[in-house]
Amino acid sequence: MALSSALHRAQGSVRVQRQLSKIRRLRSRMIDVPLQQVEQARRRLATEDVDVLLLGDSSTLCWSLRDTDRTLLPAMLGQRLGNVVTLAGPGFGSSIYAEATRLLTAMDRRPKAVVFTLALRTTTATHIVADPITGYHRSLAAMAKVPGAHRRIRYVGRGGSFATDEERDAFLAQPVESRWNGARTIGWYRQQLVGTGLPPWPIELEKLRFDYFYGEQLHADDPRLDSLTSLGRRLEEYGVPTVGVWTRPPMQRGEMHFPGEFEAHVRSHKVLQDEALARGCADLGPMLDIDLEDEDFEDSFNATEHFAHSGRVKVADAIAEAVRAR
C-alpha cells in the first residue's frame, strides 16, 4: 500500500509527467498505438464475453490532481455494465474509430454494445487533424492496409506517430478561420501559447487558448465531416447497439471568455457533426450531451475535455443508462 501511494504521488508530479510524455513519444515512433489497441481488443473479443467496446478519446484516460479517487472512465463503466474492452488514445476521433471498427467487423464475435466518446475538435479542428502526431496520418495509412482483425495484427515498426521538420513547418503554416480572431495560422497561435507553463495563466492567454481549441469555424460543406459519416456507416455495419457521447468542453469557463457566444458556437458544430453521423447511420441518434459544471473538469482553465472524478461519475452514469436503454 505504501508503494502504491508513492507511485500515485509520483504520477501526480509535473516532472514525472513530462518524463513519461518523452517515453510515450519515443514509443510512438516504434509502436503504432492505434493498431496496438486494435490488436489488444481483438485478443479480448476472441477469448472473452465482452459487454462493451469503448472507443475513447483522452477523456477516458485522464484524472484531476484534485481527485482522491482516480478511477478512470473505463473502470467506472465496468462497474456499471460488466466487461469493458477499451480502444482509446489521445486525439482519437472518428477516423481512428471508423478504421478500428472496420477491422473488428472481420471477427465473428461482437460485444453486446459499442460506446464512443468524441471531442468534436479531434475530428474537425485543424490544430488536431492537421497535426502530424495527433492527426495519426501514418497510423491511418497503416490501418488502411490491414484487411481485417480475423488474425493477429502487427503493430511494431508500422505506422507510428511522429513529425519530421518539414511536416511540422507545414503544420504551423496551416490557416485557421477563427470566429474571434479572424484569419490566422496554427503557428500564430502556438507562438503565443507554447512554453507558457502551467495554469493559472493571464486571463487573455487563457482566452486565446479557448479560441485555439474551439474558435475555428466549421461549415456544413467541410470535407472533414465525411469521417463522421464513415464512422456512422462502419458502426451500422458492425451491427450492435451503439451510444455516442459528446466529450463537451468547459462551457461555463468558455462563456466567461466569450459571453453569449461560446456555447452557441460549439453547439452549432455539434449539430453539424450529429448530422454527419446520421448520414452514415440514421439509427445512431445525436451524441449524448451530459450536463457538467466547471468543477466536473480536470481543470476548466486549460480548456480541455478532461474530467475530474465528479465529471467521470456523471458521464459513466449517463452512458450506463443509455446503453441499458438500447
C-alpha positions in Angstrom: 0.0 0.0 0.0 2.9 2.4 0.8 4.5 1.7 -2.6 1.2 2.2 -4.3 0.6 5.5 -2.6 4.1 6.6 -3.5 3.5 5.8 -7.2 0.3 7.7 -7.2 2.1 10.8 -5.8 4.9 10.4 -8.3 2.4 10.2 -11.2 0.9 13.4 -10.0 4.1 15.3 -10.1 4.7 17.6 -13.2 8.3 16.5 -13.6 7.4 12.8 -13.8 4.5 13.5 -16.2 6.9 15.3 -18.5 9.3 12.4 -18.4 6.5 9.9 -19.1 5.5 12.1 -22.1 9.0 11.8 -23.5 8.9 8.0 -23.1 5.5 7.9 -24.8 6.8 9.9 -27.8 9.7 7.5 -28.2 7.4 4.5 -28.0 5.1 6.1 -30.6 7.9 6.1 -33.2 8.3 2.4 -32.8 4.8 1.2 -32.0 1.7 2.1 -33.8 -0.6 2.8 -30.9 -4.0 2.6 -32.8 -3.0 -0.7 -34.4 -1.8 -2.0 -31.0 -5.1 -1.0 -29.5 -7.0 -2.9 -32.2 -4.8 -6.0 -31.6 -5.5 -5.9 -27.9 -9.2 -5.5 -28.5 -9.1 -8.4 -31.0 -7.5 -10.7 -28.5 -10.0 -10.0 -25.8 -13.0 -10.1 -28.1 -11.8 -13.5 -29.4 -11.5 -15.0 -25.9 -14.0 -13.2 -23.6 -17.6 -12.4 -23.5 -17.5 -8.6 -23.9 -20.3 -6.3 -22.7 -19.0 -3.0 -24.1 -16.4 -2.0 -26.6 -15.3 1.5 -25.6 -13.8 3.7 -28.4 -12.3 6.5 -26.4 -10.5 9.9 -26.7 -8.3 11.3 -24.0 -11.2 11.9 -21.6 -11.2 8.2 -20.9 -7.5 8.3 -19.8 -7.3 11.3 -17.5 -8.0 12.3 -14.0 -7.6 15.5 -12.0 -4.9 16.3 -9.4 -7.8 17.2 -7.1 -9.2 13.7 -7.2 -9.0 11.5 -4.2 -10.5 8.7 -6.3 -8.7 8.3 -9.6 -10.8 5.5 -11.1 -10.9 6.2 -14.8 -14.0 6.1 -17.0 -13.4 2.6 -18.5 -13.3 1.1 -15.0 -16.4 3.1 -13.9 -18.2 1.7 -16.9 -17.0 -1.8 -16.0 -18.5 -1.3 -12.6 -21.9 -0.4 -14.1 -22.0 -2.5 -17.3 -19.7 -5.5 -16.9 -16.7 -6.5 -19.1 -15.4 -3.4 -21.0 -12.8 -3.6 -23.7 -11.2 -0.2 -24.3 -9.7 1.1 -27.5 -8.6 4.6 -26.7 -5.9 7.2 -27.1 -5.2 11.0 -27.0 -6.6 12.7 -30.1 -8.6 9.6 -31.2 -11.5 10.7 -33.2 -13.9 9.5 -35.9 -11.2 8.5 -38.5 -9.4 6.1 -36.0 -12.8 4.8 -34.7 -14.0 4.1 -38.2 -10.9 2.2 -39.2 -10.8 0.3 -35.9 -14.5 -0.7 -36.3 -13.9 -1.8 -39.9 -11.1 -4.1 -38.8 -13.1 -5.6 -35.9 -16.0 -6.2 -38.2 -14.0 -9.1 -39.7 -14.4 -11.0 -36.5 -17.4 -13.2 -35.8 -17.5 -12.3 -32.1 -19.0 -9.0 -31.1 -19.5 -7.0 -27.9 -23.1 -6.5 -26.7 -22.7 -2.7 -27.2 -20.3 -0.1 -28.5 -19.7 3.3 -26.8 -17.7 6.0 -28.3 -16.6 9.3 -26.7 -15.9 12.1 -29.1 -14.4 15.5 -28.5 -15.6 17.4 -31.6 -12.2 19.0 -32.3 -10.5 15.6 -32.7 -12.5 15.2 -35.9 -12.6 18.6 -37.5 -10.2 21.1 -35.8 -7.1 21.9 -37.8 -4.9 22.0 -34.6 -5.5 18.3 -34.2 -6.4 16.7 -37.5 -3.6 18.5 -39.4 -1.0 17.8 -36.7 1.3 15.0 -38.0 1.2 13.5 -34.5 -2.4 13.9 -33.2 -3.8 13.5 -36.7 -2.4 10.0 -36.8 -1.7 10.2 -40.5 0.8 7.3 -40.6 -1.5 5.2 -38.4 -4.5 5.7 -40.6 -2.4 4.8 -43.7 -1.1 1.6 -42.0 -4.6 0.7 -40.8 -6.0 1.0 -44.3 -3.6 -1.7 -45.5 -4.9 -4.2 -43.0 -7.8 -6.2 -44.4 -9.3 -7.1 -41.0 -8.8 -8.4 -37.5 -9.5 -12.0 -38.4 -5.9 -12.8 -37.4 -3.1 -11.2 -35.4 -2.3 -7.6 -36.3 1.3 -6.4 -36.4 1.8 -3.0 -34.9 5.6 -2.8 -34.3 7.5 -0.9 -37.0 4.4 0.0 -38.8 2.8 3.5 -38.9 3.8 5.4 -35.8 3.1 8.9 -34.7 5.9 11.4 -35.1 6.7 14.6 -37.1 9.6 15.5 -39.4 10.8 19.1 -39.5 9.1 19.5 -42.9 5.8 18.2 -41.6 6.0 20.4 -38.5 6.7 23.5 -40.6 3.7 22.7 -42.9 1.5 22.2 -39.9 2.5 25.6 -38.4 1.6 27.2 -41.7 -1.9 25.8 -41.8 -4.6 28.5 -42.0 -7.3 28.8 -39.4 -10.5 30.8 -39.7 -11.4 31.8 -36.1 -14.7 33.2 -35.0 -13.0 35.5 -32.6 -9.6 36.2 -34.2 -10.3 36.1 -37.9 -7.8 34.6 -40.4 -4.7 33.2 -38.5 -2.3 30.3 -38.7 -1.5 27.5 -36.4 1.9 29.0 -35.9 0.4 32.3 -34.8 -1.4 30.6 -32.0 1.4 28.3 -30.9 3.9 31.2 -30.8 1.8 32.7 -28.0 0.7 29.5 -26.3 3.6 27.1 -26.3 6.0 27.4 -23.3 3.8 29.5 -21.1 3.9 27.0 -18.2 1.1 25.6 -16.1 -2.2 27.4 -15.2 -3.3 29.7 -13.9 -2.4 32.0 -16.9 -3.1 35.6 -17.5 -6.8 35.9 -18.5 -6.0 37.0 -22.1 -3.7 34.0 -22.6 -6.4 31.6 -21.2 -8.9 33.2 -23.5 -6.6 32.7 -26.5 -6.3 29.0 -25.5 -10.1 28.6 -25.6 -10.1 30.3 -29.1 -7.3 28.0 -30.3 -9.2 24.9 -29.2 -12.8 25.8 -30.1 -12.9 29.1 -32.1 -12.3 27.6 -35.6 -15.3 28.0 -37.9 -16.9 24.8 -39.2 -19.2 24.9 -42.2 -21.7 22.3 -43.5 -19.6 21.5 -46.6 -16.4 20.9 -44.7 -14.9 17.6 -46.1 -13.6 16.7 -42.6 -17.2 15.9 -41.6 -17.1 13.0 -44.0 -15.1 10.9 -41.5 -18.1 11.1 -39.2 -20.3 9.8 -41.9 -17.8 7.0 -42.5 -17.9 6.2 -38.8 -21.7 6.0 -38.7 -21.6 3.6 -41.7 -19.0 1.4 -40.1 -20.9 1.3 -36.8 -24.1 0.3 -38.7 -22.1 -2.5 -40.5 -20.8 -3.7 -37.1 -24.4 -4.3 -36.1 -24.5 -3.9 -32.3 -26.3 -1.2 -30.3 -24.2 1.9 -30.1 -24.1 5.0 -27.9 -22.1 8.1 -28.8 -21.0 10.6 -26.2 -20.1 14.2 -26.8 -17.0 15.0 -24.8 -18.0 18.5 -24.2 -15.7 21.4 -23.3 -15.9 23.5 -20.1 -18.9 25.6 -21.1 -19.1 28.0 -18.1 -15.4 29.0 -18.5 -15.8 29.4 -22.2 -18.8 31.6 -21.7 -16.8 33.7 -19.3 -14.4 34.5 -22.1 -16.9 34.8 -24.9 -20.2 35.8 -23.2 -23.4 34.7 -25.1 -21.3 33.2 -27.9 -19.1 30.3 -26.8 -21.8 27.7 -26.1 -23.8 28.6 -29.2 -20.7 28.4 -31.3 -19.7 24.9 -30.1 -23.2 23.6 -30.2 -23.6 24.7 -33.8 -20.6 22.4 -34.5 -22.2 19.6 -32.6 -25.4 19.9 -34.8 -23.3 19.6 -38.0 -21.4 16.6 -36.6 -24.6 14.8 -35.4 -26.0 15.3 -38.9 -22.8 13.9 -40.5 -23.1 10.8 -38.2 -26.7 10.3 -39.1 -25.9 10.3 -42.8 -23.9 7.1 -42.1 -26.3 5.6 -39.5 -29.7 7.0 -39.0 -30.4 4.8 -36.0 -27.5 6.2 -34.0 -29.1 9.4 -32.9 -27.4 12.5 -31.5 -24.4 12.1 -29.3 -25.2 12.3 -25.6 -25.0 15.8 -24.2 -24.2 15.4 -20.5 -24.6 18.4 -18.2 -21.4 19.2 -16.5 -20.2 22.1 -14.3 -16.8 23.7 -14.3 -15.8 21.7 -11.1 -16.5 18.5 -13.0 -13.5 19.1 -15.2 -9.9 18.2 -14.5 -9.1 21.9 -14.8 -11.5 24.2 -16.6 -8.7 26.8 -17.0 -6.9 24.7 -19.5 -9.9 24.3 -21.8 -9.5 20.5 -22.3 -12.4 18.0 -22.2 -10.8 16.0 -19.3 -12.9 15.2 -16.3 -12.5 15.2 -12.5 -14.0 12.4 -10.5 -17.4 14.0 -10.2 -17.5 14.5 -14.0 -16.5 11.0 -14.7 -19.2 9.7 -12.4 -21.8 11.8 -14.3 -20.6 10.6 -17.6 -20.4 6.9 -16.6 -23.9 7.1 -15.1 -25.4 8.6 -18.3 -23.6 6.1 -20.6 -24.8 3.2 -18.5 -28.4 4.4 -18.6 -28.2 4.9 -22.4 -26.6 1.5 -23.0 -29.3 -0.2 -21.0 -32.0 1.7 -22.9 -30.6 0.5 -26.2 
